[in-house]
Amino acid sequence: MSKGQQLAIDFKLTEWKTPDVYNQLRGLMKDEAEIYAFCLEFLTNNEKDSTLFHSALSYVNEEDFGQLVKIAIDILKEKESAVAESVVEYASIQLPHILHSHIDDLILLNPNGDSYYADYYWRNLPGELIAPYLERFLSANTDLETKIHLFNGLVETRDIATIESLIPHALELELSTYVSSSDYIDGYLEGVGLCREHGKVKRYCSDQTYHILFEPKYLNKPSAVHLKRTDHPTWNGTPLSTTYKMGGYLTEDDNNPFMHMITLNPIPVGLPISLPQLVLGCHLRELNENGVVFYQHDEQGIPHKIGDLMKIEWVEEKAMVPTEVQIAPTDARWVFQSWASANSRENLFRIGGEPSWVQSGEVLTCPISGEKMNFIMQLDSEIPDVEGGEVYYGSGGLCYIFWCDKTRVSGYTIQHT
């Protein structure tokens, strides 16, 4: 019996009392046959789902993941299975194309029910597969509930031509009893990297995605039971040679200090920034109390706050420990990341690409141009601060940074649970 299969069997019997369980899993990570054996045994013989299984799925190669998907769907045809639903969930996040040949089964089975990730398997569905579902959505013979499910799925494809063709019909439907159909459409679009402006649908984020890579031990906290934060593939990409300064203060102030986030010099390829360099700084205490802050940048990329400096009443965040970081172009498997499904395992310090929204999409509007801003990067919580603590965005969420190149304005917002 393989080590992977034995670990899955042991975990079924003793769960978290299994000796040295995470180190055992860590020993399987670089062995494709063993990690597949673990996942296969867990999927077929464990009734109870587990974050241990979720962790392991990140190390399964694409071909083997495809086999797990087929088995998971067969299981779901016979019975309910949280473990099989997790296979679909993580495949839809990491490798959605391996689900596309199963889309009819997935629509019928509706794994993961009404969860926020239930429709992720539609992402990047090819045009030839989209057409029959668009036709069904537009048909007068399709009931409202089915139309709503199809609308959600078709928006998840991110195919702009398809989405623009369905919006006029969607506006005539009662998509929600809580908000107008127009607001429902805008909210759904902003959750998938799109927005409406001047009657057109457009992307508000770049196609190029990078992960920020830190010096060894900069982030890791000692842990006797969990996988190290930097085990995951998103922490271990191949970095570009350029280094970027991050952390520290731009201006110290006892009440509302101006904290240095990162200086982008040079600007990473693919970002919609015409300046030769961009200094990103934020009054983090004000951001955590007020929810949004904006800055206008001069020709050298230096930020200047828009509006009066706020008097801080209760938060006491400190600046990040100054460091130099590198960036790594993101592997295709990780260009889309879900904040909740990442579950603190994955690197969510990202430049470019789509935001990993904690809540619903929330694209900022430039206070000067009045136009939707472009998303340029996000920062995760629990980065070390200068007094030995950790920087938190809200209660431990993400900070999202937007940019308007027309007015040289940066905007910051946070989301957390």
RAGIFEN-V929416 format. One record per helix or strand of 3 or more residues. SS is the DSSP state (H for helix, E for strand). FROM is the first residue (numbers start at 1). TO is the last residue. If there is no record, write none. Layout:
# RAGIFEN-V929416
{{SS:FROM:TO} {SS:FROM:TO}}
This chain:
# RAGIFEN-V929416
{{H:3:17} {H:21:26} {H:32:45} {H:51:57} {H:62:78} {H:82:94} {H:96:109} {H:120:122} {H:127:138} {H:144:156} {H:160:170} {H:181:190} {E:194:197} {E:200:203} {E:209:213} {H:233:235} {E:244:246} {E:249:251} {E:258:264} {E:278:282} {H:284:290} {E:292:297} {E:303:305} {E:323:329} {H:332:334} {H:339:342} {E:350:352} {E:374:380} {E:383:385} {E:398:404} {E:409:415}}
